[in-house]
């Protein structure tokens, strides 16, 4: 049997270089509507590993650095680190996300602008799932305990 050159056999599967409790820096980059780029570096604290998906669950515990480049890649002055977009970047601090093992190499991860504005739930989906899970658990406890809340039969509006 010959190997297909499109699928080399020597490709290694992604590996976690960090374990629970370790930290590493992760760099995100977004292209702004005017063509400029925002780059932000966060400290990522490893909370868990998702072995089957080759991903870390990390908390972005600290905003370490940022820079804004123009469309040609030249850095802007430090004053550019102010404003609405940088407020959104700083708001990412403390978020828990799931992210591929490959991010631990230090290269930037280019994300859709919608992940920065919150139109896409990349930075909130872990918390969203936790809120939904807590709601389901509370409902199951109520149903299991027979606690149906107000027994007056009236429906709140």
Backbone as a chain_set.jsonl record, in Angstrom:
{"seq": "XXXXXXXXXXXXXXXXXXXXXXXXXXXXXXXXXXXXXXXXXXXXXXXXXXXXXXXXXXXXXXXXXXXXXXXXXXXXXXXXXXXXXXXXXXXXXXXXXXXXXXXXXXXXXXXXXXXXXXXXXXXXXXXXXXXXXXXXXXXXXXXXXXXXXXXXXXXXX", "coords": {"N": [[0.839, -1.177, 0.0], [0.616, 2.18, -0.886], [1.411, 5.431, 0.327], [-0.67, 8.321, 0.421], [0.296, 11.373, -0.899], [-0.976, 13.683, -0.13], [-1.73, 13.287, 2.447], [0.391, 13.049, 4.63], [2.114, 10.593, 6.568], [3.687, 11.229, 8.682], [2.742, 13.324, 10.165], [2.276, 14.839, 13.194], [-0.001, 14.634, 15.907], [-1.655, 17.414, 17.441], [-0.279, 18.603, 20.51], [-0.599, 19.129, 24.007], [1.298, 21.52, 25.561], [1.245, 22.536, 27.998], [-0.04, 22.142, 31.315], [-2.799, 21.648, 33.637], [-3.077, 24.395, 35.741], [-0.785, 25.631, 34.812], [0.499, 28.533, 33.024], [0.408, 30.547, 30.054], [1.221, 32.825, 27.369], [-1.17, 34.246, 25.189], [-1.978, 35.454, 21.998], [-4.161, 37.613, 20.401], [-5.612, 38.839, 17.37], [-7.333, 41.325, 15.527], [-8.962, 42.502, 12.635], [-9.874, 45.723, 12.022], [-12.806, 47.677, 11.073], [-11.855, 49.853, 9.54], [-9.593, 48.849, 8.384], [-7.292, 48.794, 9.89], [-5.326, 47.011, 12.378], [-5.844, 45.38, 15.466], [-3.972, 44.161, 18.159], [-3.672, 41.963, 20.84], [-2.319, 40.772, 23.863], [-2.726, 38.239, 26.191], [-2.513, 36.766, 29.451], [-2.937, 33.379, 29.749], [-4.444, 31.133, 31.786], [-4.301, 27.752, 32.433], [-7.096, 25.838, 32.897], [-8.273, 23.41, 32.395], [-7.994, 20.451, 30.317], [-9.122, 19.439, 27.148], [-8.927, 16.616, 25.968], [-9.829, 14.95, 23.781], [-10.542, 16.808, 21.893], [-8.289, 18.235, 21.479], [-7.776, 20.653, 22.902], [-7.361, 23.461, 25.103], [-8.893, 24.559, 28.127], [-9.027, 27.717, 29.18], [-8.468, 30.516, 31.354], [-8.528, 33.868, 30.688], [-6.571, 35.627, 32.304], [-5.161, 38.012, 32.61], [-4.66, 41.087, 30.955], [-1.98, 41.71, 29.069], [-0.519, 43.174, 27.106], [-0.812, 45.379, 24.272], [-1.32, 46.466, 20.894], [-1.785, 48.646, 18.118], [-1.967, 48.481, 14.677], [-1.504, 50.077, 11.51], [-3.124, 49.685, 8.276], [-1.024, 48.92, 6.635], [0.656, 47.627, 8.337], [2.254, 49.063, 10.074], [3.098, 50.127, 13.351], [0.882, 52.032, 15.421], [0.833, 55.122, 17.318], [1.134, 55.211, 20.935], [-1.1, 56.458, 21.981], [-3.158, 55.451, 20.541], [-4.123, 53.278, 21.878], [-6.427, 53.74, 23.189], [-9.977, 54.162, 23.583], [-13.089, 52.9, 22.161], [-12.721, 50.25, 21.028], [-10.484, 49.295, 22.408], [-11.49, 49.295, 24.964], [-13.263, 47.174, 24.701], [-11.418, 45.109, 24.277], [-10.075, 45.068, 26.761], [-12.195, 44.244, 28.318], [-12.329, 41.543, 27.867], [-10.673, 40.351, 29.63], [-10.505, 38.008, 32.22], [-12.326, 36.257, 31.16], [-13.375, 32.906, 30.371], [-12.304, 30.555, 28.076], [-12.345, 28.13, 25.389], [-9.69, 26.77, 23.666], [-7.532, 25.921, 20.946], [-4.747, 23.62, 21.187], [-2.588, 24.467, 19.635], [-2.252, 27.211, 19.983], [-0.402, 27.802, 21.878], [2.049, 28.376, 20.821], [2.763, 30.99, 20.52], [2.21, 32.481, 18.244], [0.063, 34.892, 16.628], [-3.519, 34.733, 16.904], [-5.821, 35.112, 14.526], [-8.854, 36.623, 14.617], [-12.359, 36.903, 13.86], [-13.849, 40.117, 13.549], [-16.317, 40.323, 14.771], [-16.08, 38.738, 17.033], [-14.817, 40.355, 18.828], [-16.592, 42.484, 19.212], [-18.697, 41.188, 20.363], [-20.782, 40.247, 18.906], [-20.437, 37.731, 17.945], [-20.215, 34.827, 19.91], [-17.712, 33.958, 20.903], [-15.984, 34.686, 23.071], [-17.714, 34.487, 25.163], [-19.154, 32.135, 25.193], [-18.493, 29.973, 26.863], [-19.229, 30.86, 29.428], [-21.917, 31.335, 28.83], [-22.832, 28.722, 28.373], [-22.483, 27.671, 30.917], [-24.34, 29.143, 32.385], [-26.734, 28.296, 31.196], [-26.606, 25.575, 31.846], [-26.773, 25.729, 34.657], [-29.376, 26.699, 34.902], [-30.865, 24.557, 33.826], [-30.195, 22.557, 35.665], [-31.346, 23.65, 38.009], [-34.04, 23.642, 37.309], [-34.454, 20.87, 37.025], [-34.01, 20.063, 39.667], [-36.176, 21.328, 40.9], [-38.303, 19.968, 39.654], [-37.776, 17.33, 40.446], [-38.051, 17.544, 43.174], [-40.611, 18.212, 43.437], [-41.215, 20.829, 43.753], [-42.899, 23.3, 42.468], [-42.882, 25.982, 42.467], [-44.888, 28.9, 42.765], [-48.076, 27.984, 43.714], [-50.469, 29.019, 42.97], [-51.546, 28.974, 40.502], [-51.531, 31.064, 38.796], [-50.082, 32.819, 36.096], [-47.059, 34.44, 35.673], [-46.448, 37.595, 34.196]], "CA": [[0.0, 0.0, 0.0], [1.388, 3.419, -0.953], [0.764, 6.529, 1.061], [-1.166, 9.447, -0.37], [1.128, 12.527, -0.546], [-1.8, 14.73, 0.493], [-1.915, 12.92, 3.844], [1.643, 12.451, 5.1], [1.968, 9.771, 7.76], [4.537, 11.72, 9.757], [2.13, 14.459, 10.85], [1.996, 14.563, 14.603], [-1.216, 15.233, 16.447], [-1.334, 18.522, 18.353], [-0.034, 18.181, 21.879], [-0.631, 20.163, 25.035], [2.608, 21.789, 26.147], [0.972, 23.051, 29.341], [-0.969, 21.327, 32.087], [-3.666, 22.39, 34.537], [-2.317, 25.22, 36.681], [0.244, 26.372, 34.087], [0.08, 29.725, 32.292], [1.171, 30.928, 28.872], [0.67, 34.014, 26.716], [-1.91, 34.021, 23.96], [-2.101, 36.706, 21.274], [-5.3, 37.724, 19.493], [-5.548, 39.961, 16.428], [-8.583, 41.596, 14.821], [-8.934, 43.543, 11.609], [-10.926, 46.699, 12.287], [-13.522, 48.074, 9.847], [-11.075, 50.797, 8.721], [-8.435, 48.157, 7.833], [-6.239, 48.682, 10.897], [-5.321, 45.769, 13.161], [-5.641, 45.4, 16.919], [-3.316, 42.964, 18.675], [-3.717, 41.959, 22.299], [-1.708, 39.598, 24.486], [-3.298, 37.923, 27.492], [-2.036, 35.591, 30.166], [-3.942, 32.32, 29.736], [-4.231, 30.152, 32.85], [-4.921, 26.492, 32.034], [-8.049, 25.314, 33.874], [-8.552, 22.012, 32.076], [-7.633, 20.007, 28.975], [-10.137, 18.654, 26.454], [-8.024, 15.74, 25.215], [-10.407, 14.477, 22.53], [-10.662, 17.914, 20.947], [-6.987, 18.903, 21.432], [-8.001, 22.034, 23.313], [-7.247, 23.906, 26.484], [-9.862, 25.495, 28.693], [-8.183, 28.699, 29.852], [-9.014, 31.79, 31.816], [-7.684, 34.982, 30.256], [-6.504, 36.246, 33.618], [-4.558, 39.334, 32.627], [-4.333, 41.749, 29.698], [-0.563, 42.019, 29.237], [0.0, 44.164, 26.159], [-1.596, 45.561, 23.063], [-0.818, 47.437, 19.925], [-2.645, 48.858, 16.96], [-1.188, 48.689, 13.458], [-2.296, 50.547, 10.378], [-3.392, 48.655, 7.268], [0.25, 48.477, 6.066], [1.395, 46.891, 9.353], [3.084, 49.933, 10.909], [2.459, 50.389, 14.648], [0.386, 53.376, 15.719], [1.323, 55.691, 18.569], [0.546, 54.66, 22.149], [-2.412, 57.077, 22.18], [-4.149, 54.646, 19.827], [-4.615, 52.223, 22.758], [-7.59, 54.254, 23.91], [-11.18, 54.171, 22.774], [-14.106, 51.848, 22.257], [-12.214, 48.912, 20.749], [-9.597, 48.884, 23.499], [-12.37, 48.968, 26.097], [-13.743, 45.814, 24.433], [-10.29, 44.198, 24.502], [-9.868, 44.947, 28.21], [-13.349, 43.525, 28.881], [-12.11, 40.109, 27.678], [-9.954, 39.88, 30.814], [-11.319, 37.228, 33.148], [-13.169, 35.306, 30.439], [-12.938, 31.525, 30.204], [-12.533, 30.138, 26.697], [-11.756, 26.886, 24.918], [-8.795, 27.183, 22.595], [-6.715, 24.814, 20.432], [-3.392, 23.472, 21.707], [-1.603, 25.152, 18.798], [-2.08, 28.624, 20.339], [0.679, 27.992, 22.834], [3.302, 28.635, 20.11], [3.041, 32.425, 20.535], [1.74, 33.167, 17.041], [-1.26, 35.496, 16.826], [-4.725, 34.088, 16.424], [-6.635, 36.125, 13.85], [-10.261, 36.372, 14.886], [-13.34, 37.786, 13.221], [-14.146, 41.332, 14.304], [-17.528, 40.068, 15.553], [-15.734, 38.158, 18.331], [-14.451, 41.47, 19.695], [-17.778, 43.296, 19.524], [-19.676, 40.379, 21.081], [-21.799, 39.74, 17.98], [-20.162, 36.294, 17.969], [-20.048, 34.52, 21.329], [-16.456, 33.251, 21.147], [-15.448, 34.965, 24.397], [-18.745, 34.335, 26.202], [-19.909, 30.88, 25.088], [-18.248, 29.113, 28.022], [-20.108, 31.363, 30.478], [-23.292, 31.108, 28.385], [-23.139, 27.31, 28.602], [-22.576, 27.469, 32.367], [-25.62, 29.723, 32.824], [-27.788, 27.387, 30.722], [-26.513, 24.35, 32.65], [-27.319, 26.008, 35.994], [-30.825, 26.791, 34.759], [-31.392, 23.199, 33.649], [-30.054, 21.867, 36.959], [-32.341, 24.196, 38.941], [-35.351, 23.13, 36.889], [-34.506, 19.444, 37.357], [-34.184, 19.964, 41.124], [-37.572, 21.689, 41.205], [-39.174, 18.88, 39.203], [-37.517, 16.147, 41.264], [-38.524, 17.792, 44.533], [-42.033, 18.554, 43.409], [-41.373, 22.258, 43.976], [-43.307, 23.921, 41.21], [-42.984, 27.423, 42.664], [-46.171, 29.418, 43.223], [-49.124, 27.022, 43.367], [-51.74, 29.716, 42.794], [-52.054, 28.718, 39.156], [-51.42, 32.263, 37.971], [-48.882, 32.901, 35.286], [-46.451, 35.772, 35.739], [-46.265, 38.228, 32.878]], "C": [[0.887, 1.245, 0.0], [0.64, 4.515, -0.212], [0.375, 7.646, 0.102], [-0.366, 10.682, 0.029], [0.321, 13.673, 0.079], [-1.979, 14.49, 1.981], [-0.653, 12.244, 4.374], [1.441, 11.721, 6.428], [2.771, 10.303, 8.938], [3.956, 12.952, 10.465], [1.796, 14.07, 12.283], [0.699, 15.258, 15.002], [-0.812, 16.384, 17.36], [-1.189, 18.006, 19.782], [-0.124, 19.377, 22.813], [0.781, 20.315, 25.595], [2.478, 22.325, 27.569], [-0.079, 22.173, 30.007], [-1.809, 22.229, 32.988], [-2.805, 23.106, 35.575], [-1.211, 26.019, 36.02], [-0.364, 27.603, 33.425], [0.965, 29.92, 31.074], [0.516, 32.162, 28.273], [-0.038, 33.613, 25.428], [-2.164, 35.388, 23.321], [-3.28, 36.634, 20.3], [-5.093, 38.93, 18.588], [-6.888, 40.072, 15.711], [-8.334, 42.66, 13.765], [-10.137, 44.442, 11.843], [-11.609, 47.102, 10.991], [-12.732, 49.03, 8.949], [-9.811, 50.172, 8.133], [-7.27, 48.041, 8.798], [-6.373, 47.36, 11.641], [-5.107, 46.079, 14.632], [-4.969, 44.094, 17.297], [-3.315, 43.057, 20.192], [-3.127, 40.654, 22.82], [-2.28, 39.452, 25.893], [-2.519, 36.784, 28.125], [-3.184, 34.608, 30.204], [-3.577, 31.295, 30.8], [-4.998, 28.884, 32.495], [-5.789, 25.965, 33.177], [-8.3, 23.825, 33.667], [-8.06, 21.724, 30.662], [-8.792, 19.204, 28.414], [-9.357, 17.778, 25.478], [-8.573, 15.352, 23.844], [-10.531, 15.558, 21.474], [-9.351, 18.673, 20.782], [-7.101, 20.382, 21.781], [-7.72, 22.221, 24.792], [-8.542, 24.616, 26.87], [-9.018, 26.434, 29.535], [-9.007, 29.877, 30.347], [-8.027, 32.853, 31.374], [-7.551, 35.916, 31.46], [-5.951, 37.663, 33.62], [-4.312, 39.824, 31.205], [-2.906, 42.259, 29.857], [-0.065, 43.146, 28.347], [-0.932, 44.274, 24.97], [-0.92, 46.539, 22.133], [-1.808, 47.514, 18.789], [-1.751, 49.188, 15.781], [-2.095, 49.261, 12.385], [-2.402, 49.431, 9.345], [-2.105, 48.114, 6.63], [1.107, 47.73, 7.083], [2.291, 47.735, 10.229], [2.369, 50.233, 12.225], [2.019, 51.841, 14.773], [0.973, 53.846, 17.045], [0.554, 55.122, 19.756], [-0.844, 55.246, 22.429], [-3.523, 56.274, 21.513], [-4.74, 53.553, 20.718], [-5.765, 52.703, 23.635], [-8.792, 54.131, 22.993], [-11.999, 52.913, 22.921], [-13.536, 50.446, 22.054], [-11.298, 48.423, 21.862], [-10.38, 48.611, 24.775], [-12.913, 47.552, 25.934], [-12.643, 44.779, 24.672], [-10.098, 43.987, 25.999], [-10.999, 44.155, 28.876], [-13.224, 42.006, 28.721], [-11.402, 39.513, 28.905], [-10.914, 39.176, 31.769], [-12.216, 36.206, 32.478], [-12.527, 33.923, 30.396], [-13.296, 31.103, 28.795], [-11.921, 28.76, 26.465], [-10.932, 27.242, 23.686], [-7.843, 26.039, 22.231], [-5.306, 24.812, 21.028], [-2.382, 24.322, 20.933], [-1.36, 26.606, 19.196], [-0.906, 28.849, 21.265], [2.032, 28.243, 22.168], [3.643, 30.118, 20.028], [2.588, 33.187, 19.301], [0.364, 33.778, 17.295], [-2.382, 34.638, 16.257], [-5.585, 35.189, 15.814], [-8.102, 35.743, 13.987], [-11.138, 37.334, 14.097], [-13.619, 38.966, 14.135], [-15.358, 41.133, 15.206], [-17.23, 39.412, 16.899], [-15.356, 39.25, 19.322], [-15.677, 42.26, 20.132], [-18.829, 42.529, 20.319], [-20.799, 39.88, 20.192], [-21.647, 38.23, 17.801], [-19.77, 35.96, 19.404], [-18.741, 33.805, 21.674], [-15.948, 33.445, 22.579], [-16.483, 34.799, 25.513], [-19.416, 32.962, 26.194], [-19.677, 29.951, 26.268], [-19.141, 29.545, 29.179], [-21.573, 31.149, 30.112], [-23.71, 29.665, 28.673], [-23.295, 27.031, 30.098], [-23.904, 28.004, 32.899], [-26.772, 28.801, 32.423], [-27.793, 26.11, 31.567], [-27.079, 24.574, 34.048], [-28.837, 26.1, 35.948], [-31.477, 25.423, 34.624], [-31.325, 22.434, 34.968], [-31.107, 22.35, 37.954], [-33.727, 23.674, 38.589], [-35.494, 21.654, 37.247], [-34.675, 19.237, 38.863], [-35.622, 20.284, 41.527], [-38.506, 20.55, 40.833], [-38.998, 17.639, 40.077], [-38.069, 16.313, 42.676], [-39.989, 18.128, 44.597], [-42.289, 20.027, 43.645], [-41.683, 22.926, 42.645], [-43.456, 25.427, 41.371], [-44.326, 27.794, 43.211], [-47.284, 28.48, 42.775], [-50.471, 27.694, 43.145], [-52.353, 29.466, 41.423], [-51.961, 29.919, 38.253], [-50.094, 32.251, 37.257], [-48.34, 34.317, 35.373], [-46.295, 36.303, 34.326], [-44.977, 38.992, 32.852]], "O": [[1.812, 1.345, 0.806], [-0.589, 4.522, -0.136], [1.039, 7.868, -0.911], [-0.348, 11.02, 1.213], [0.889, 14.538, 0.746], [-2.347, 15.413, 2.708], [-0.619, 11.025, 4.548], [0.694, 12.175, 7.294], [2.56, 9.875, 10.073], [4.638, 13.557, 11.292], [1.11, 13.078, 12.527], [0.361, 16.327, 14.493], [0.249, 16.341, 17.984], [-1.894, 17.088, 20.2], [0.233, 20.497, 22.446], [1.382, 19.342, 26.051], [3.476, 22.541, 28.257], [-0.9, 21.546, 29.338], [-1.556, 23.43, 33.085], [-1.928, 22.51, 36.2], [-0.733, 26.995, 36.599], [-1.583, 27.706, 33.282], [2.125, 29.51, 31.062], [-0.612, 32.506, 28.626], [0.434, 32.756, 24.681], [-2.517, 36.35, 24.003], [-3.379, 35.715, 19.486], [-4.477, 39.919, 18.986], [-7.499, 39.07, 15.338], [-7.578, 43.606, 13.989], [-11.277, 43.979, 11.859], [-11.053, 46.893, 9.913], [-12.914, 49.023, 7.732], [-9.037, 50.856, 7.464], [-6.346, 47.266, 8.552], [-7.394, 46.679, 11.549], [-4.294, 46.93, 14.992], [-5.354, 43.032, 16.807], [-2.998, 44.103, 20.759], [-3.398, 39.577, 22.291], [-2.313, 40.402, 26.674], [-1.941, 35.947, 27.433], [-4.283, 34.95, 30.639], [-2.523, 30.663, 30.724], [-6.209, 28.93, 32.279], [-5.298, 25.682, 34.27], [-8.511, 23.075, 34.62], [-7.749, 22.643, 29.904], [-9.381, 18.382, 29.116], [-9.151, 18.143, 24.321], [-7.852, 15.42, 22.849], [-10.617, 15.255, 20.284], [-9.293, 19.648, 20.033], [-6.598, 21.247, 21.065], [-7.821, 21.3, 25.602], [-9.206, 25.207, 26.019], [-8.368, 26.008, 30.489], [-10.082, 30.182, 29.831], [-6.832, 32.754, 31.651], [-8.316, 36.868, 31.613], [-6.239, 38.437, 34.534], [-3.82, 39.081, 30.356], [-2.646, 43.136, 30.68], [0.725, 43.982, 28.786], [-1.734, 43.38, 24.699], [-0.066, 47.329, 22.535], [-2.566, 46.579, 18.529], [-0.887, 50.061, 15.866], [-3.292, 48.977, 12.346], [-1.83, 48.356, 9.526], [-2.085, 46.984, 6.14], [2.182, 47.242, 6.734], [3.025, 47.192, 11.054], [1.181, 50.556, 12.228], [2.692, 52.756, 14.297], [1.54, 53.056, 17.799], [-0.553, 54.609, 19.595], [-1.675, 54.586, 23.053], [-4.692, 56.402, 21.876], [-5.755, 52.956, 20.358], [-6.034, 52.133, 24.693], [-8.648, 54.01, 21.776], [-11.669, 52.001, 23.678], [-13.84, 49.542, 22.833], [-11.339, 47.246, 22.22], [-9.972, 47.777, 25.583], [-13.013, 46.81, 26.911], [-12.905, 43.701, 25.205], [-9.973, 42.85, 26.454], [-10.78, 43.477, 29.88], [-13.948, 41.26, 29.38], [-11.521, 38.319, 29.179], [-11.991, 39.685, 32.08], [-12.81, 35.368, 33.157], [-11.304, 33.787, 30.387], [-14.436, 31.262, 28.359], [-11.091, 28.291, 27.244], [-11.409, 27.926, 22.78], [-7.405, 25.285, 23.1], [-4.747, 25.866, 21.333], [-1.429, 24.839, 21.515], [-0.355, 27.186, 18.785], [-0.457, 29.984, 21.423], [3.053, 28.316, 22.852], [4.705, 30.474, 19.518], [2.581, 34.418, 19.308], [-0.415, 33.247, 18.086], [-2.21, 33.921, 15.271], [-6.026, 36.097, 16.519], [-8.531, 34.682, 13.534], [-10.714, 38.427, 13.719], [-13.623, 38.825, 15.358], [-15.423, 41.712, 16.291], [-18.04, 39.515, 17.82], [-15.554, 39.088, 20.526], [-15.785, 42.657, 21.292], [-19.743, 43.129, 20.885], [-21.682, 39.163, 20.662], [-22.626, 37.534, 17.534], [-19.063, 36.736, 20.046], [-18.694, 33.097, 22.68], [-15.531, 32.484, 23.226], [-16.152, 34.959, 26.687], [-20.179, 32.655, 27.11], [-20.583, 29.205, 26.643], [-19.746, 28.703, 29.843], [-22.386, 30.819, 30.976], [-24.814, 29.42, 29.159], [-24.15, 26.239, 30.495], [-24.521, 27.385, 33.766], [-27.679, 28.554, 33.217], [-28.854, 25.623, 31.958], [-27.786, 23.715, 34.574], [-29.514, 25.626, 36.861], [-32.514, 25.159, 35.232], [-32.275, 21.748, 35.346], [-31.698, 21.539, 38.667], [-34.499, 23.307, 39.475], [-36.548, 21.234, 37.724], [-35.4, 18.338, 39.289], [-36.21, 19.612, 42.375], [-39.401, 20.202, 41.603], [-39.978, 16.971, 40.408], [-38.503, 15.344, 43.299], [-40.55, 18.308, 45.677], [-43.443, 20.45, 43.731], [-40.801, 23.087, 41.801], [-44.071, 26.087, 40.533], [-44.868, 27.073, 44.05], [-47.421, 28.208, 41.582], [-51.504, 27.024, 43.132], [-53.539, 29.718, 41.21], [-52.273, 29.826, 37.066], [-49.102, 31.727, 37.766], [-49.076, 35.283, 35.17], [-46.041, 35.55, 33.385], [-44.637, 39.597, 31.835]]}, "num_chains": 1, "name": "protein.A"}
